[in-house]
């Protein structure tokens, strides 16, 4: 109900993604979470204009397709949410740190 349990900023580039523990849009994201009383695993998308200003594109009450990559920061968003909702303790995790993620894709034709 408008409380941030944990967060990771994920920035997409052409050949990689960067997962940041403390991002430039955190303050605005926090205001939006409180304003709309958001709950659960959500995705707020921003876009940086050529003038350097960030704009909110959309808010989704569901995880983004790449939320899994954020685990490389040491923050497990799903675990954090489940532990909070069920009032159970966290498992020990590594300290949070920014991460660069390069995904590999392979395309092939499967015979039918």
HUGICOR-V878989 format. One record per backbone hydrogen bond with DSSP energy under -1.0 kcal/mol. CO is the residue of the C=O (numbers start at 1). NH is the residue of the N-H. If there is no record, write none. Layout:
co: (CO & CO)
nh: (NH & NH)
This chain:
co: (9 & 11 & 16 & 17 & 18 & 19 & 20 & 23 & 25 & 26 & 27 & 28 & 29 & 30 & 31 & 32 & 33 & 38 & 43 & 45 & 45 & 47 & 49 & 53 & 55 & 58 & 60 & 60 & 64 & 66 & 67 & 68 & 69 & 70 & 71 & 73 & 76 & 77 & 78 & 79 & 80 & 81 & 82 & 83 & 99 & 101)
nh: (20 & 18 & 13 & 101 & 11 & 99 & 9 & 26 & 29 & 30 & 31 & 32 & 33 & 34 & 35 & 36 & 38 & 2 & 60 & 57 & 58 & 55 & 52 & 49 & 47 & 45 & 43 & 62 & 67 & 69 & 70 & 71 & 72 & 73 & 74 & 97 & 80 & 81 & 82 & 83 & 84 & 85 & 86 & 88 & 19 & 17)
